[in-house]
Amino acid sequence: MKISNQLGYTLLEGILHLAVFMLFAQVLVATMWWLTNTEASVTDSTEIEWALFIQYVDSYLTEVDSIEIENLNNLTIRNDKTTYKVGLYKNLVRKQKNGDGHEQMLVNVESLFVTMEDKLLQIKVNFLNGIEKEHAFYVTFSTE
């Protein structure tokens, strides 16, 4: 009987296959981590709500007669014949126009801080999910 020389699966080939598999596994894990973080940032409505809140507040700050800040978390804006009160109530920021009703402006809010120096109004909000947002507005006062 003649024994033929058959090449088999060597230890070196096994180590090489294992190294390639581990490289692909790391790429897969990194991709899944990136996709999860991207999905969380895309589906989080905090950014959109904050942008809309800034736009609303900015629209009230042209030709202002007076601005009052109470307890660092309530803002009263008076212009022409309209008075806007923006303040924190439980876990939301709400607006009241001319003392009638309340409109939700920003939800899931932990705290609201409002400060004013000269013509610069600063609003800082801490959300329940830990995100902190801050924006500065330039206020134009009426020249009557």
Rosetta constraint file for C-alpha pairs under 8 A:
AtomPair CA 9 CA 13 HARMONIC 6.65 0.50
AtomPair CA 9 CA 14 HARMONIC 7.42 0.50
AtomPair CA 10 CA 14 HARMONIC 6.48 0.50
AtomPair CA 11 CA 15 HARMONIC 6.28 0.50
AtomPair CA 12 CA 16 HARMONIC 6.23 0.50
AtomPair CA 13 CA 17 HARMONIC 6.16 0.50
AtomPair CA 14 CA 18 HARMONIC 6.14 0.50
AtomPair CA 15 CA 19 HARMONIC 6.19 0.50
AtomPair CA 16 CA 20 HARMONIC 6.35 0.50
AtomPair CA 17 CA 21 HARMONIC 6.14 0.50
AtomPair CA 18 CA 22 HARMONIC 6.16 0.50
AtomPair CA 19 CA 23 HARMONIC 6.27 0.50
AtomPair CA 20 CA 24 HARMONIC 6.36 0.50
AtomPair CA 21 CA 25 HARMONIC 6.14 0.50
AtomPair CA 22 CA 26 HARMONIC 6.21 0.50
AtomPair CA 23 CA 27 HARMONIC 6.37 0.50
AtomPair CA 24 CA 28 HARMONIC 6.10 0.50
AtomPair CA 25 CA 29 HARMONIC 6.17 0.50
AtomPair CA 26 CA 30 HARMONIC 6.14 0.50
AtomPair CA 27 CA 31 HARMONIC 6.10 0.50
AtomPair CA 28 CA 32 HARMONIC 6.18 0.50
AtomPair CA 29 CA 33 HARMONIC 6.17 0.50
AtomPair CA 30 CA 34 HARMONIC 6.19 0.50
AtomPair CA 31 CA 35 HARMONIC 6.12 0.50
AtomPair CA 32 CA 36 HARMONIC 6.12 0.50
AtomPair CA 33 CA 37 HARMONIC 6.30 0.50
AtomPair CA 34 CA 38 HARMONIC 6.06 0.50
AtomPair CA 35 CA 39 HARMONIC 6.03 0.50
AtomPair CA 36 CA 40 HARMONIC 6.22 0.50
AtomPair CA 37 CA 41 HARMONIC 6.30 0.50
AtomPair CA 38 CA 42 HARMONIC 6.08 0.50
AtomPair CA 39 CA 43 HARMONIC 5.94 0.50
AtomPair CA 40 CA 44 HARMONIC 5.97 0.50
AtomPair CA 45 CA 49 HARMONIC 6.13 0.50
AtomPair CA 46 CA 50 HARMONIC 6.00 0.50
AtomPair CA 47 CA 51 HARMONIC 6.23 0.50
AtomPair CA 48 CA 52 HARMONIC 6.27 0.50
AtomPair CA 49 CA 53 HARMONIC 6.07 0.50
AtomPair CA 49 CA 106 HARMONIC 6.42 0.50
AtomPair CA 50 CA 54 HARMONIC 6.22 0.50
AtomPair CA 50 CA 106 HARMONIC 7.19 0.50
AtomPair CA 50 CA 133 HARMONIC 7.80 0.50
AtomPair CA 51 CA 55 HARMONIC 6.29 0.50
AtomPair CA 52 CA 56 HARMONIC 6.18 0.50
AtomPair CA 53 CA 57 HARMONIC 6.21 0.50
AtomPair CA 53 CA 105 HARMONIC 6.09 0.50
AtomPair CA 53 CA 106 HARMONIC 6.55 0.50
AtomPair CA 54 CA 58 HARMONIC 5.96 0.50
AtomPair CA 54 CA 135 HARMONIC 7.64 0.50
AtomPair CA 55 CA 59 HARMONIC 6.26 0.50
AtomPair CA 56 CA 60 HARMONIC 6.83 0.50
AtomPair CA 57 CA 61 HARMONIC 6.72 0.50
AtomPair CA 58 CA 62 HARMONIC 7.61 0.50
AtomPair CA 58 CA 137 HARMONIC 6.90 0.50
AtomPair CA 60 CA 64 HARMONIC 7.78 0.50
AtomPair CA 60 CA 77 HARMONIC 7.45 0.50
AtomPair CA 60 CA 84 HARMONIC 7.89 0.50
AtomPair CA 61 CA 77 HARMONIC 7.61 0.50
AtomPair CA 61 CA 138 HARMONIC 7.85 0.50
AtomPair CA 61 CA 139 HARMONIC 5.46 0.50
AtomPair CA 61 CA 140 HARMONIC 6.59 0.50
AtomPair CA 62 CA 139 HARMONIC 6.42 0.50
AtomPair CA 62 CA 140 HARMONIC 5.22 0.50
AtomPair CA 62 CA 141 HARMONIC 6.83 0.50
AtomPair CA 62 CA 142 HARMONIC 7.91 0.50
AtomPair CA 63 CA 79 HARMONIC 6.45 0.50
AtomPair CA 63 CA 80 HARMONIC 7.96 0.50
AtomPair CA 63 CA 139 HARMONIC 7.95 0.50
AtomPair CA 63 CA 140 HARMONIC 5.36 0.50
AtomPair CA 63 CA 141 HARMONIC 4.75 0.50
AtomPair CA 63 CA 142 HARMONIC 4.34 0.50
AtomPair CA 63 CA 143 HARMONIC 7.90 0.50
AtomPair CA 64 CA 77 HARMONIC 7.01 0.50
AtomPair CA 64 CA 78 HARMONIC 6.00 0.50
AtomPair CA 64 CA 79 HARMONIC 4.53 0.50
AtomPair CA 64 CA 80 HARMONIC 7.47 0.50
AtomPair CA 64 CA 139 HARMONIC 7.33 0.50
AtomPair CA 64 CA 140 HARMONIC 6.20 0.50
AtomPair CA 64 CA 141 HARMONIC 4.48 0.50
AtomPair CA 64 CA 142 HARMONIC 5.46 0.50
AtomPair CA 65 CA 77 HARMONIC 7.78 0.50
AtomPair CA 65 CA 78 HARMONIC 5.46 0.50
AtomPair CA 65 CA 79 HARMONIC 4.80 0.50
AtomPair CA 65 CA 80 HARMONIC 6.88 0.50
AtomPair CA 65 CA 141 HARMONIC 5.80 0.50
AtomPair CA 65 CA 142 HARMONIC 5.67 0.50
AtomPair CA 66 CA 77 HARMONIC 6.08 0.50
AtomPair CA 66 CA 78 HARMONIC 5.23 0.50
AtomPair CA 66 CA 79 HARMONIC 6.95 0.50
AtomPair CA 66 CA 141 HARMONIC 7.46 0.50
AtomPair CA 67 CA 75 HARMONIC 7.19 0.50
AtomPair CA 67 CA 76 HARMONIC 5.63 0.50
AtomPair CA 67 CA 77 HARMONIC 4.73 0.50
AtomPair CA 67 CA 78 HARMONIC 6.38 0.50
AtomPair CA 68 CA 75 HARMONIC 5.87 0.50
AtomPair CA 68 CA 76 HARMONIC 5.04 0.50
AtomPair CA 68 CA 77 HARMONIC 6.69 0.50
AtomPair CA 69 CA 73 HARMONIC 7.25 0.50
AtomPair CA 69 CA 74 HARMONIC 5.67 0.50
AtomPair CA 69 CA 75 HARMONIC 4.74 0.50
AtomPair CA 69 CA 76 HARMONIC 6.40 0.50
AtomPair CA 69 CA 114 HARMONIC 7.00 0.50
AtomPair CA 69 CA 115 HARMONIC 7.26 0.50
AtomPair CA 69 CA 116 HARMONIC 7.95 0.50
AtomPair CA 70 CA 74 HARMONIC 5.03 0.50
AtomPair CA 70 CA 75 HARMONIC 6.47 0.50
AtomPair CA 72 CA 112 HARMONIC 7.66 0.50
AtomPair CA 72 CA 113 HARMONIC 5.26 0.50
AtomPair CA 72 CA 114 HARMONIC 5.02 0.50
AtomPair CA 72 CA 115 HARMONIC 6.52 0.50
AtomPair CA 73 CA 87 HARMONIC 5.89 0.50
AtomPair CA 73 CA 88 HARMONIC 6.24 0.50
AtomPair CA 73 CA 111 HARMONIC 7.93 0.50
AtomPair CA 73 CA 112 HARMONIC 5.27 0.50
AtomPair CA 73 CA 113 HARMONIC 4.95 0.50
AtomPair CA 73 CA 114 HARMONIC 5.51 0.50
AtomPair CA 74 CA 85 HARMONIC 7.17 0.50
AtomPair CA 74 CA 86 HARMONIC 5.83 0.50
AtomPair CA 74 CA 87 HARMONIC 4.22 0.50
AtomPair CA 74 CA 88 HARMONIC 6.66 0.50
AtomPair CA 74 CA 114 HARMONIC 7.18 0.50
AtomPair CA 75 CA 85 HARMONIC 5.67 0.50
AtomPair CA 75 CA 86 HARMONIC 5.05 0.50
AtomPair CA 75 CA 87 HARMONIC 6.07 0.50
AtomPair CA 75 CA 114 HARMONIC 7.14 0.50
AtomPair CA 76 CA 83 HARMONIC 6.97 0.50
AtomPair CA 76 CA 84 HARMONIC 5.67 0.50
AtomPair CA 76 CA 85 HARMONIC 4.43 0.50
AtomPair CA 76 CA 86 HARMONIC 6.34 0.50
AtomPair CA 77 CA 83 HARMONIC 5.70 0.50
AtomPair CA 77 CA 84 HARMONIC 5.08 0.50
AtomPair CA 77 CA 85 HARMONIC 6.39 0.50
AtomPair CA 78 CA 82 HARMONIC 5.94 0.50
AtomPair CA 78 CA 83 HARMONIC 4.49 0.50
AtomPair CA 78 CA 84 HARMONIC 6.42 0.50
AtomPair CA 79 CA 83 HARMONIC 6.49 0.50
AtomPair CA 79 CA 142 HARMONIC 7.99 0.50
AtomPair CA 82 CA 97 HARMONIC 7.03 0.50
AtomPair CA 82 CA 98 HARMONIC 5.92 0.50
AtomPair CA 83 CA 97 HARMONIC 5.79 0.50
AtomPair CA 83 CA 98 HARMONIC 4.93 0.50
AtomPair CA 83 CA 99 HARMONIC 7.66 0.50
AtomPair CA 84 CA 95 HARMONIC 6.64 0.50
AtomPair CA 84 CA 96 HARMONIC 5.66 0.50
AtomPair CA 84 CA 97 HARMONIC 4.71 0.50
AtomPair CA 84 CA 98 HARMONIC 6.32 0.50
AtomPair CA 85 CA 95 HARMONIC 5.48 0.50
AtomPair CA 85 CA 96 HARMONIC 5.03 0.50
AtomPair CA 85 CA 97 HARMONIC 6.54 0.50
AtomPair CA 86 CA 93 HARMONIC 6.87 0.50
AtomPair CA 86 CA 94 HARMONIC 5.70 0.50
AtomPair CA 86 CA 95 HARMONIC 4.46 0.50
AtomPair CA 86 CA 96 HARMONIC 6.53 0.50
AtomPair CA 87 CA 93 HARMONIC 5.47 0.50
AtomPair CA 87 CA 94 HARMONIC 5.70 0.50
AtomPair CA 87 CA 95 HARMONIC 6.67 0.50
AtomPair CA 87 CA 112 HARMONIC 7.88 0.50
AtomPair CA 88 CA 92 HARMONIC 5.87 0.50
AtomPair CA 88 CA 93 HARMONIC 4.51 0.50
AtomPair CA 88 CA 94 HARMONIC 6.44 0.50
AtomPair CA 88 CA 111 HARMONIC 7.37 0.50
AtomPair CA 88 CA 112 HARMONIC 6.43 0.50
AtomPair CA 89 CA 93 HARMONIC 6.08 0.50
AtomPair CA 89 CA 94 HARMONIC 6.92 0.50
AtomPair CA 91 CA 107 HARMONIC 6.28 0.50
AtomPair CA 91 CA 108 HARMONIC 5.23 0.50
AtomPair CA 91 CA 109 HARMONIC 4.80 0.50
AtomPair CA 91 CA 110 HARMONIC 5.85 0.50
AtomPair CA 91 CA 111 HARMONIC 7.93 0.50
AtomPair CA 92 CA 104 HARMONIC 6.92 0.50
AtomPair CA 92 CA 105 HARMONIC 7.44 0.50
AtomPair CA 92 CA 106 HARMONIC 5.56 0.50
AtomPair CA 92 CA 107 HARMONIC 4.36 0.50
AtomPair CA 92 CA 108 HARMONIC 5.82 0.50
AtomPair CA 92 CA 109 HARMONIC 5.27 0.50
AtomPair CA 92 CA 110 HARMONIC 7.90 0.50
AtomPair CA 93 CA 104 HARMONIC 6.23 0.50
AtomPair CA 93 CA 105 HARMONIC 5.56 0.50
AtomPair CA 93 CA 106 HARMONIC 4.98 0.50
AtomPair CA 93 CA 107 HARMONIC 6.42 0.50
AtomPair CA 93 CA 109 HARMONIC 7.06 0.50
AtomPair CA 93 CA 112 HARMONIC 7.94 0.50
AtomPair CA 94 CA 102 HARMONIC 6.16 0.50
AtomPair CA 94 CA 103 HARMONIC 5.36 0.50
AtomPair CA 94 CA 104 HARMONIC 4.43 0.50
AtomPair CA 94 CA 105 HARMONIC 5.15 0.50
AtomPair CA 94 CA 106 HARMONIC 6.90 0.50
AtomPair CA 95 CA 102 HARMONIC 5.51 0.50
AtomPair CA 95 CA 103 HARMONIC 5.11 0.50
AtomPair CA 95 CA 104 HARMONIC 6.44 0.50
AtomPair CA 95 CA 105 HARMONIC 6.59 0.50
AtomPair CA 96 CA 100 HARMONIC 6.12 0.50
AtomPair CA 96 CA 101 HARMONIC 5.92 0.50
AtomPair CA 96 CA 102 HARMONIC 4.78 0.50
AtomPair CA 96 CA 103 HARMONIC 6.41 0.50
AtomPair CA 97 CA 101 HARMONIC 7.29 0.50
AtomPair CA 97 CA 102 HARMONIC 7.57 0.50
AtomPair CA 108 CA 127 HARMONIC 5.83 0.50
AtomPair CA 108 CA 128 HARMONIC 5.54 0.50
AtomPair CA 108 CA 129 HARMONIC 7.90 0.50
AtomPair CA 109 CA 125 HARMONIC 6.96 0.50
AtomPair CA 109 CA 126 HARMONIC 6.06 0.50
AtomPair CA 109 CA 127 HARMONIC 4.30 0.50
AtomPair CA 109 CA 128 HARMONIC 5.57 0.50
AtomPair CA 110 CA 125 HARMONIC 7.57 0.50
AtomPair CA 110 CA 126 HARMONIC 5.43 0.50
AtomPair CA 110 CA 127 HARMONIC 5.08 0.50
AtomPair CA 110 CA 128 HARMONIC 5.17 0.50
AtomPair CA 111 CA 125 HARMONIC 5.78 0.50
AtomPair CA 111 CA 126 HARMONIC 5.19 0.50
AtomPair CA 111 CA 127 HARMONIC 7.04 0.50
AtomPair CA 112 CA 123 HARMONIC 7.24 0.50
AtomPair CA 112 CA 124 HARMONIC 5.84 0.50
AtomPair CA 112 CA 125 HARMONIC 4.67 0.50
AtomPair CA 112 CA 126 HARMONIC 6.61 0.50
AtomPair CA 113 CA 123 HARMONIC 5.76 0.50
AtomPair CA 113 CA 124 HARMONIC 5.06 0.50
AtomPair CA 113 CA 125 HARMONIC 6.43 0.50
AtomPair CA 114 CA 121 HARMONIC 7.34 0.50
AtomPair CA 114 CA 122 HARMONIC 5.76 0.50
AtomPair CA 114 CA 123 HARMONIC 4.67 0.50
AtomPair CA 114 CA 124 HARMONIC 6.51 0.50
AtomPair CA 115 CA 121 HARMONIC 5.95 0.50
AtomPair CA 115 CA 122 HARMONIC 5.26 0.50
AtomPair CA 115 CA 123 HARMONIC 6.68 0.50
AtomPair CA 116 CA 120 HARMONIC 5.71 0.50
AtomPair CA 116 CA 121 HARMONIC 4.47 0.50
AtomPair CA 116 CA 122 HARMONIC 6.17 0.50
AtomPair CA 117 CA 121 HARMONIC 6.58 0.50
AtomPair CA 119 CA 138 HARMONIC 5.73 0.50
AtomPair CA 119 CA 139 HARMONIC 5.14 0.50
AtomPair CA 119 CA 140 HARMONIC 7.16 0.50
AtomPair CA 120 CA 136 HARMONIC 6.46 0.50
AtomPair CA 120 CA 137 HARMONIC 5.67 0.50
AtomPair CA 120 CA 138 HARMONIC 4.87 0.50
AtomPair CA 120 CA 139 HARMONIC 6.23 0.50
AtomPair CA 121 CA 136 HARMONIC 5.56 0.50
AtomPair CA 121 CA 137 HARMONIC 4.99 0.50
AtomPair CA 121 CA 138 HARMONIC 6.35 0.50
AtomPair CA 121 CA 139 HARMONIC 6.90 0.50
AtomPair CA 122 CA 134 HARMONIC 7.21 0.50
AtomPair CA 122 CA 135 HARMONIC 5.77 0.50
AtomPair CA 122 CA 136 HARMONIC 4.31 0.50
AtomPair CA 122 CA 137 HARMONIC 6.24 0.50
AtomPair CA 123 CA 134 HARMONIC 5.67 0.50
AtomPair CA 123 CA 135 HARMONIC 5.49 0.50
AtomPair CA 123 CA 136 HARMONIC 6.41 0.50
AtomPair CA 124 CA 132 HARMONIC 7.34 0.50
AtomPair CA 124 CA 133 HARMONIC 5.73 0.50
AtomPair CA 124 CA 134 HARMONIC 4.20 0.50
AtomPair CA 124 CA 135 HARMONIC 6.54 0.50
AtomPair CA 125 CA 132 HARMONIC 5.79 0.50
AtomPair CA 125 CA 133 HARMONIC 5.26 0.50
AtomPair CA 125 CA 134 HARMONIC 6.28 0.50
AtomPair CA 126 CA 130 HARMONIC 6.59 0.50
AtomPair CA 126 CA 131 HARMONIC 6.01 0.50
AtomPair CA 126 CA 132 HARMONIC 4.52 0.50
AtomPair CA 126 CA 133 HARMONIC 6.50 0.50
AtomPair CA 127 CA 131 HARMONIC 5.33 0.50
AtomPair CA 127 CA 132 HARMONIC 6.25 0.50
